[in-house]
Amino acid sequence: MADRRGLRGKAVRGPEGRDMAPRGHRAKTVREPEGHDLGFSSSSSSSSRGVDDDGEWPSAAKDRSAKNKGGRDWCGEGSDDGEEGEEEEEEDGVLSAFVCPITMEVMRDPVVVETGHAFEREAIARWFSECASLGAAPRCPVTMEVVDGADVKPVVALRAAIEEWTCRRETAALRRACRWLTKAASEKEALRGLDAVMRGWKLARVGKRVVRRDGMVPMVAAMLRNGSARVRLKALQALQEFAREDDEYRDSVSEGDTIRTIVKFIDFEDCQERELAVSLLCELSKSEMVCEKISELNGAILILGKVACSKAQNPALAEEAEMTLENLEKCEKNVLQMAENGRLEPLLNLLIEGSPEKQLRIASSLEKIVLSNDLKNLVAQRVGLLFAGVVENGTLPAKEVAFKVLDHISTNTESAKVLIEDGILLPLFRVLSVDGVKFLPPRLQEAAAAVLSNLVACGIDFGTVPLDGNRTIVSEDIVHSLLHLISNTSPPIQCKLLEIFVMLSSSTTTVLSIISAIRSSGAITNLVQFVESDHQESRAASIKLLCKISFDMDHEIAQVLRSSPTLLGCLVRIVSENDANADEQDAALQILANLPKRDRRLTMELMEQGAFKYIARKVLNICRRGTANNIVDNTMLEGLVKVLARITYILREEPRCVALAREYNLASLFTSLLRLNGLDGVQVLSAKALVNLSVESRYMTGTPNFDEHEQKSGLTWFGKKPPDIQLCRVHSGICSIRDNFCILEGKAVERLVVCLSHQNKKVVEASLAALCTLLGDGVEITEGVSVLYRANAVEPIFEILKGNPTGTLQQRVTWAVERILRTESIAKAASSDRGLSSALVHAFQNGDSRTRRIAEASLKHINKLPTFSQIIDKHPSRRGSSIGSMERYFRSDR
């Protein structure tokens, strides 16, 4: 072979003396894989350098042997001294036969033309194309002989020799770079070594095999722990190039703790290596084996999820993190970790697309994941129909898992509504029907009942949600079926079904349907009997249900309690227990409070059970503590007062009730409860109790008793009162608030007068009724009016009438005004009150027959109507007249 120096200065003559160098090709310094310049250069184009006078191309390059030692080495770094350059240079130079005469570079695909000269296939093709464009015949670039342009043949032996030579040189260069990829290497040496590896990887065909075979990938990966940020960045770039090759290299890069180090870079937001680390992990995640390794690193998915959510800060980085997560979805473990960290879509995709066995496995994992409300809604939207089908037609293991998932996601209101729209109610009802119960184990029945309980709690109107056809879940036959199931199943299922009825009874749109179905089925007896159940949850649920329906089914509940006093005792015991559940205790109290208050038998049974004594002490304790800061006491107080007020309705028939009322001074207690502003219900009940007590006062008024040393004959006191004895002005006897419940004592009148100005009309009406007991038949009406006048009650009563009330309030206030206007001084002063006159006219024209008659009498008192006869007595007796009594109002029930 010719020496390479012989070719350097040789000129190539183009056709007809013209420069035939291919267009766009400039002289290049040929770099070897080892890092040496080959020392050859191509001739410059005629456009840039011109053509010599003799038609020859000028030599494009001189001998560069001196520059090979002083130029840049293969890694791109200049040699610091001559010794390093000598170490890197091979003993043998480049053979001229390996160099293309056109490109002056080592050939990769050599071909030979007719003259026997070898060229790079691509270069000679461009040469022939240039000749054709100039209109000249194809010529050999070396001999300038005309040749057949199509007759080029590959030189297999030369190509093999070049490849072998290149392989040796590249291998040697890469191996020399390994000495810099160590912990002991300086920053400059490490960067030089990494540059060498990357150049060999990019420029050499065998470099990739050498990198893998000689274990350079772990050496580059070890540079990630280098103290220099520049080295770490360069190492990340190199590893990213390796990872782009194939799965084999990706697996090699991921060996050791490389994945952990990469994730650490990603986790630090201010780290320079973060973006490259995300890109590298994105490339690595294309391998399933690497995905499995990432799944074993705790927190990796969470960190990537955080980066993927940072689109506002760094959109490009977030997009790469998102792509990485999508790649990681190939591994089921990663999908489960994503679901645990809030990325649920991949898991739901597997659940929808997987085989039945895989669906069961994925669903089992899903029911163990703690989901936020948004994720529960997502699950319901994506797989709600799937689980509805499993509930109806799935295998027992699949149903069990489906019930667990549905129980989890149905606790959210929005997801429950989605499930209902997907038609989950009908499969659940079929599972809970009597026929379905025969074929399902109890645990699945309980799970189905729990899901249905969660769905009912979402708060929609179930009276409008179709079950099948025209039936709804509150249709009579459906309710009958569920009530029948309550009596024929285990306590846990009973508890859930009772809770379902509690929630349906809490809605104003469905409570009447439930009450109607319970009444028609006769199930109230069974429901009441649950109050003595040993299963605490079932007992609590039944008591809550009875509380919801007790207002409308009070007589049915009372009938059951009368037939079984032990049930009533259970309710009393729950109310009186100190450690009872607050909700259960309040519900039991409301049941007792809603029982018919004039039911003498129940009242006496409550007294036998000691209920009134406990409640009286409880109310007294609450009043002493004060209720302003005790919400529990406030909520219970109304029920306690309502139960305690029961005894005021049978005082005349039961001396024991009178004795209890005196023992606990109930009149004074109810008077003190009038002060509790903000508790309107308590004030209404207290005023009504005072009405009952005050009505009985006239029957309990005592006669004067004297000590023996003061007693004298009847003639001594004839026509005059005994000294030092204060008689009640209204009741004409000895009165006290404790003994005969006279409301003139204990400031009851003053507090009732204050309540006349209350915003709540029910409080006003009850307070007015209590004050009207001082004006009723059987008492000194004139003195009663005087008491009200001195208590400043007359004007508030007139103001109530001026408000043109309706109903019973209109009747009461009209009656009271008529009694007050019987006092001539008041009637004379009121005659000039146009507002009062107008209110009486309104009552006269719009009231019922009795109210119109009383309003007519009032108008005559103030001379607004003429008196045509003596039917209306202008001067009624001190103890009443024929205008009517308020007794019927005092005895009115709700």
Secondary structure, 3 states (H helix, E strand, C coil): CCCHHHHHCCCCCCHHHCCCCCCCCCCCCCECCCCCECCCCCCCCHHHHCCCCCCCCCCCCCCCHHHHHHCECCCCCECCCHHHHHHHCCCCCCCHHHECCCCCCECCCEEECCCCCEEEHHHHHHHHHHHHHCCCCCECCCCCCECCCCCCEECHHHHHHHHHHHHHHHHHHHHHHHHHCCCCCCHHHHHHHHHHHHHHHHHCCCHHHHHHHCCHHHHHHHHHHCCCHHHHHHHHHHHHHHHCCCHHHHHHHCCCCHHHHHHHHHHCCCCCCHHHHHHHHHHHCCCHHHHHHHHHCCCHHHHHHHHHCCCCCCHHHHHHHHHHHHHHCCCHHHHHHHHHCCCCHHHHHHHHHCCHHHHHHHHHHHCCCCCCHHHHHHHHHHHHHHHHHHHHHCCHHHHHHHHHHHHHHCCCHHHHHHHHHCCCHHHHHHHHCHHHHCCCCHHHHHHHHHHHHHHHCCCCCCCCCEEECCEECCCHHHHHHHHHHHCCCCHHHHHHHHHHHHHHHCCCCCHHHHHHHHHHHCCHHHHHHHHHCCCHHHHHHHHHHHHHHCCCCHHHHHHHHHHCHHHHHHHHHHHHCCCCCHHHHHHHHHHHHHCCCCCHHHHHHHHHCCHHHHHHHHHHHHHHHCCCCCHHHHHHHHHHHHHHHHHHHCCCCCHHHHHHHHHCCHHHHHHHHCCCCCCHHHHHHHHHHHHHHHHHHHHHCECCCCCHHHCCCCCCCCCCCCCCCCCCCCCCCECCCCCCCCCCCCCHHHHHHHHCCCCCHHHHHHHHHHHHCCCCCCCCHHHHHHHHHHCCCHHHHHHHHHCCCCHHHHHHHHHHHHHHCCCHHHHHHHCCCHHHHHHHHHHHHHCCHHHHHHHHHHHHHCCCCCCCCCCCCCCCECCECCCCCCHHHHCCCC
